[in-house]
């Protein structure tokens, strides 16, 4: 276990390491892991009331899971993350159900997690270090139409279950948009990215991330979350399939091609708004 390192400024990219959450599905809270995915935290302000904090991921990551656990890094005494010191919490046990986008075909699920965080803060041995995105920063459909067709992007997660096991941080990967973010690809609220998407990447947040020659950020925004990947079956058929959460090999054997499907960030905002309407 280590304290907050000197390199933790924190920069935007370093903060994203602690906005991204490892999700495991299990046979029971302490049972065998059956799958893995990625989530991230979004804070939603409410007039005159405390914020709701949502864990955002894909429906297909959590639907049907007997138990869902999430991992947090401990907060160091001086305020930053305590690298290498992490703990897990079974979120099912806190009485708040997953809430899906109203359209059954839109692969977004959220869980109101602030009750979990409040309980952790009361237990001073388990204080998490968290970075939350603000829902007000989610681009609208109009904002997306103003973006170029080609954008450099990054996404964070746990491809094939991999992560920095010593420091308990996710991997940051890069790519570009492959279709125009402002257009609904094939009529769905999605766009494509040119990037390697593997099991464990389900729910990974995708950001536009462009740097100047001097290394200054000139574009950064949440674009959406990974849902599907283009796969080629052993018979040569191409299919867009949900990114698997099961990390062991499955039959039939499929080859993952270098295209991923991203559900637009607007669908996240729609899911949060629908939750707030249904729970007002």
C-alpha positions as CSV (number, residue, x, y, z in Angstrom):
1,X,0.0,0.0,0.0
2,X,1.2,3.5,-0.8
3,X,0.3,7.0,-0.1
4,X,-0.6,9.6,-2.7
5,X,2.4,9.8,-5.1
6,X,4.1,13.0,-6.1
7,X,2.9,12.6,-9.7
8,X,-0.8,13.0,-8.7
9,X,-1.3,16.7,-9.6
10,X,-4.1,15.8,-10.5
11,X,-4.4,16.2,-14.2
12,X,-7.6,15.5,-16.1
13,X,-6.4,12.0,-17.1
14,X,-5.3,11.2,-13.6
15,X,-8.7,12.2,-12.2
16,X,-10.5,9.9,-14.7
17,X,-8.6,7.0,-13.2
18,X,-10.8,7.5,-10.1
19,X,-14.0,8.3,-11.8
20,X,-13.9,4.8,-13.5
21,X,-15.2,1.9,-11.4
22,X,-14.4,-1.8,-11.7
23,X,-17.6,-3.8,-11.7
24,X,-17.7,-7.6,-11.0
25,X,-20.7,-9.9,-11.2
26,X,-20.6,-12.8,-8.8
27,X,-22.5,-16.0,-7.9
28,X,-22.8,-14.3,-4.4
29,X,-21.2,-11.4,-2.7
30,X,-18.2,-13.5,-1.7
31,X,-18.6,-16.1,-4.4
32,X,-16.9,-16.8,-7.7
33,X,-16.6,-14.0,-10.2
34,X,-18.8,-14.6,-13.3
35,X,-18.1,-11.5,-15.2
36,X,-16.5,-8.0,-15.2
37,X,-17.3,-4.7,-16.7
38,X,-16.7,-1.0,-16.2
39,X,-18.8,1.9,-14.8
40,X,-18.2,5.5,-13.9
41,X,-19.7,8.1,-11.6
42,X,-22.0,11.0,-12.5
43,X,-23.3,13.5,-10.0
44,X,-26.7,15.1,-10.7
45,X,-27.5,18.3,-8.9
46,X,-31.1,19.0,-7.6
47,X,-32.5,22.4,-6.7
48,X,-32.4,22.8,-2.9
49,X,-31.5,19.2,-2.3
50,X,-28.4,17.1,-2.1
51,X,-27.0,15.7,-5.3
52,X,-27.8,12.2,-6.5
53,X,-24.7,10.2,-7.5
54,X,-25.2,7.6,-10.2
55,X,-23.0,4.6,-11.2
56,X,-23.4,4.4,-15.0
57,X,-22.8,1.2,-17.0
58,X,-24.5,-1.0,-19.6
59,X,-27.7,-3.0,-18.9
60,X,-26.1,-6.1,-20.2
61,X,-23.4,-5.9,-17.5
62,X,-25.7,-6.1,-14.5
63,X,-29.0,-7.7,-15.8
64,X,-29.5,-11.1,-14.3
65,X,-26.5,-10.9,-12.0
66,X,-26.9,-12.7,-8.6
67,X,-24.5,-10.1,-7.0
68,X,-22.8,-7.0,-8.2
69,X,-19.8,-5.6,-6.5
70,X,-17.8,-2.4,-7.2
71,X,-14.3,-1.4,-6.2
72,X,-13.1,1.8,-4.7
73,X,-9.6,3.2,-3.8
74,X,-9.2,4.4,-0.3
75,X,-8.7,8.1,0.4
76,X,-5.3,9.0,1.7
77,X,-5.0,11.2,4.9
78,X,-3.9,14.2,2.9
79,X,-6.8,14.0,0.5
80,X,-5.6,12.1,-2.6
81,X,-6.0,8.5,-3.5
82,X,-4.2,5.8,-1.4
83,X,-2.8,3.8,-4.3
84,X,-2.9,0.1,-3.9
85,X,-5.4,0.2,-1.1
86,X,-8.8,-0.7,-2.3
87,X,-12.0,-2.3,-1.1
88,X,-15.2,-3.7,-2.6
89,X,-18.9,-3.2,-1.8
90,X,-21.9,-5.2,-2.9
91,X,-24.2,-2.6,-4.2
92,X,-27.2,-4.9,-4.4
93,X,-27.4,-5.0,-0.6
94,X,-28.3,-1.3,-0.3
95,X,-31.9,-1.5,-1.4
96,X,-31.6,0.6,-4.6
97,X,-32.4,-1.1,-7.9
98,X,-30.7,-0.6,-11.2
99,X,-32.7,1.7,-13.5
100,X,-32.5,1.2,-17.3
101,X,-33.0,3.7,-20.1
102,X,-36.8,3.7,-20.9
103,X,-36.0,2.3,-24.4
104,X,-35.2,-1.4,-23.9
105,X,-32.9,-1.2,-26.9
106,X,-30.7,1.5,-25.4
107,X,-27.9,-0.2,-23.4
108,X,-27.6,2.2,-20.4
109,X,-28.2,1.4,-16.8
110,X,-27.7,3.6,-13.7
111,X,-27.7,2.9,-10.0
112,X,-28.1,5.6,-7.4
113,X,-25.1,5.1,-5.3
114,X,-25.0,8.1,-2.9
115,X,-26.7,6.0,-0.2
116,X,-23.8,3.5,-0.5
117,X,-21.3,6.4,-0.3
118,X,-23.0,8.0,2.7
119,X,-22.8,4.7,4.6
120,X,-19.1,4.3,3.7
121,X,-18.3,7.9,4.9
122,X,-19.9,7.0,8.3
123,X,-17.4,4.1,8.5
124,X,-14.2,5.9,8.8
125,X,-12.2,2.8,7.9
126,X,-13.6,2.7,4.4
127,X,-13.5,6.3,3.0
128,X,-13.3,6.1,-0.9
129,X,-11.4,8.5,-3.1
130,X,-13.8,9.4,-5.9
131,X,-14.0,11.8,-8.8
132,X,-17.5,12.5,-10.1
133,X,-18.5,13.9,-13.5
134,X,-21.2,16.5,-13.4
135,X,-24.4,15.8,-15.3
136,X,-24.5,19.4,-16.5
137,X,-21.3,18.7,-18.5
138,X,-23.0,15.9,-20.6
139,X,-23.3,17.3,-24.1
140,X,-26.8,17.8,-25.6
141,X,-27.8,16.5,-29.0
142,X,-27.3,20.0,-30.3
143,X,-23.7,20.1,-29.0
144,X,-22.9,16.7,-30.5
145,X,-24.1,17.9,-34.0
146,X,-21.4,20.6,-33.7
147,X,-18.6,18.1,-33.4
148,X,-16.4,17.1,-36.3
149,X,-16.7,13.6,-37.8
150,X,-13.1,12.7,-36.8
151,X,-12.1,13.1,-33.2
152,X,-9.3,11.6,-31.1
153,X,-10.8,9.7,-28.2
154,X,-9.8,7.9,-25.0
155,X,-11.7,5.4,-23.0
156,X,-11.0,3.8,-19.6
157,X,-11.7,0.3,-18.3
158,X,-10.6,-3.2,-17.7
159,X,-10.1,-4.9,-21.1
160,X,-10.0,-8.7,-20.7
161,X,-10.1,-8.0,-16.9
162,X,-6.7,-6.3,-17.0
163,X,-5.7,-3.4,-14.7
164,X,-2.8,-2.2,-12.6
165,X,-3.2,-4.7,-9.8
166,X,-0.5,-3.0,-7.6
167,X,-2.1,0.5,-7.7
168,X,-5.7,-0.7,-8.6
169,X,-6.2,1.7,-11.5
170,X,-7.9,1.0,-14.9
171,X,-6.2,1.2,-18.3
172,X,-6.5,4.2,-20.5
173,X,-6.8,3.4,-24.2
174,X,-7.1,5.6,-27.3
175,X,-8.6,5.6,-30.7
176,X,-10.7,7.9,-33.0
177,X,-14.3,8.3,-33.9
178,X,-15.2,6.1,-36.9
179,X,-18.6,7.6,-37.5
180,X,-20.0,11.1,-36.9
181,X,-20.9,11.6,-33.2
182,X,-23.7,14.0,-34.1
183,X,-25.5,11.4,-36.3
184,X,-27.4,8.4,-35.1
185,X,-25.5,5.5,-36.6
186,X,-28.0,3.3,-38.5
187,X,-30.8,5.3,-36.8
188,X,-29.8,4.4,-33.2
189,X,-28.4,6.8,-30.5
190,X,-24.9,5.4,-31.1
191,X,-21.7,6.1,-33.0
192,X,-18.6,4.0,-33.9
193,X,-15.1,4.3,-32.7
194,X,-11.9,2.9,-34.3
195,X,-10.4,1.2,-31.2
196,X,-9.8,-2.2,-29.7
197,X,-12.8,-3.2,-27.6
198,X,-12.5,-6.4,-25.6
199,X,-14.4,-8.2,-22.8
200,X,-14.4,-6.1,-19.6
201,X,-14.7,-2.9,-21.6
202,X,-18.5,-2.9,-21.4
203,X,-19.6,0.5,-19.8
204,X,-16.2,2.2,-20.4
205,X,-16.7,6.0,-20.6
206,X,-15.5,7.5,-23.9
207,X,-14.1,11.0,-24.0
208,X,-13.0,13.3,-26.7
209,X,-9.4,14.2,-25.8
210,X,-7.3,16.4,-27.9
211,X,-4.0,18.0,-27.0
212,X,-2.1,20.9,-28.4
213,X,1.6,20.6,-29.5
214,X,2.5,21.9,-26.0
215,X,0.4,19.2,-24.3
216,X,-2.5,21.5,-23.3
217,X,-6.0,20.0,-23.5
218,X,-8.0,21.7,-26.3
219,X,-11.0,19.4,-26.3
220,X,-12.3,17.2,-23.6
221,X,-15.9,16.0,-23.1
222,X,-17.9,12.9,-22.3
223,X,-19.2,11.3,-25.6
224,X,-20.8,8.2,-24.2
225,X,-20.1,4.6,-23.1
226,X,-19.0,1.5,-24.9
227,X,-21.7,-1.1,-25.5
228,X,-20.9,-3.4,-28.5
229,X,-18.0,-4.5,-30.6
230,X,-17.7,-5.7,-34.2
231,X,-17.0,-9.4,-34.2
232,X,-16.3,-11.9,-36.9
233,X,-17.6,-15.5,-36.4
234,X,-15.7,-18.6,-37.4
235,X,-17.9,-18.7,-40.4
236,X,-16.8,-15.2,-41.5
237,X,-20.1,-13.4,-40.6
238,X,-19.7,-9.9,-39.2
239,X,-21.9,-8.9,-36.3
240,X,-22.2,-6.0,-33.8
241,X,-22.5,-7.8,-30.5
242,X,-22.7,-6.7,-26.9
243,X,-19.2,-6.6,-25.4
244,X,-18.9,-9.9,-23.4
245,X,-18.5,-9.6,-19.6
246,X,-17.4,-13.2,-19.3
247,X,-13.6,-13.2,-19.3
248,X,-13.0,-16.9,-20.1
249,X,-13.1,-18.2,-23.8
250,X,-16.5,-19.0,-25.1
251,X,-17.7,-21.0,-28.2
252,X,-18.2,-20.2,-31.0
253,X,-14.7,-18.7,-31.4
254,X,-15.0,-15.1,-32.6
255,X,-12.4,-12.5,-33.7
256,X,-12.8,-9.0,-32.3
257,X,-12.3,-6.4,-35.0
258,X,-11.2,-2.9,-34.3
259,X,-14.6,-1.2,-34.2
260,X,-16.7,-0.4,-31.1
261,X,-20.2,0.9,-30.6
262,X,-20.7,3.8,-28.2
263,X,-24.0,4.7,-26.8
264,X,-24.2,8.5,-26.9
265,X,-23.9,10.6,-23.7
266,X,-27.4,12.0,-24.4
267,X,-28.8,8.6,-23.5
268,X,-27.1,8.8,-20.1
269,X,-28.8,12.2,-19.5
270,X,-32.2,10.7,-20.6
271,X,-31.8,7.8,-18.2
272,X,-31.0,10.1,-15.3
273,X,-33.9,12.4,-16.1
274,X,-36.3,9.5,-16.4
275,X,-35.1,8.2,-13.0
276,X,-35.7,11.6,-11.4
277,X,-39.2,11.8,-12.8
278,X,-40.1,8.3,-11.6
279,X,-38.7,8.9,-8.1
280,X,-39.7,12.5,-7.5
